[in-house]
Amino acid sequence: LVSIGNICRSPIAEAVFRKLVTDEKLEHKWRTDSAAVSDWNVGRFPDSRALGCLRHHGIETAHKARQITKEDFQTFDHILCMDESNLRDLNRKSNQVKDCKAKIELLGSYDPQKQLIIEDPYYGNEKDFETVYEQCLRCCKAFLEKYH
């Protein structure tokens, strides 16, 4: 799960998907991680508002931001991102990777409510983080149903 900085949207999506997989007792079938397109926040914990939003929904995460690697494209089956800018950057990076096996898509393409883009809530407020959570939950459920 990829976003530009890996401190808001993608850690929320990662934590949500991990909880869904755990609740369904499927954790042995999935390896879940999140990463950034950029190197801006490498090593940082998620935004405190993202952590607060997750805690509000009973979800914890110990994720620290990292940048996507060449190996990610070679080992993950799916790389899901948040917006068109991420998608462009990931497709560009994947073209430089030999043996890219990952299918790169917008996470929002799985949204039953057809909200294709998951907007960055960084400059917003708690309500914007809640919107991201709700989108991620819908999309991750639909994705899991498709590939379970």
Secondary structure, DSSP 8 states (H G I E B T S, - for coil): -EESSSSSHHHHHHHHHHHHHHHTT-GGG-----EESSSTTTT----HHHHHHHHHTT--------B--HHHHHH-SEEEESSHHHHHHHHHHHTTSTT---EEEEGGGG-TT--------TTS-HHHHHHHHHHHHHHHHHHHHHH-
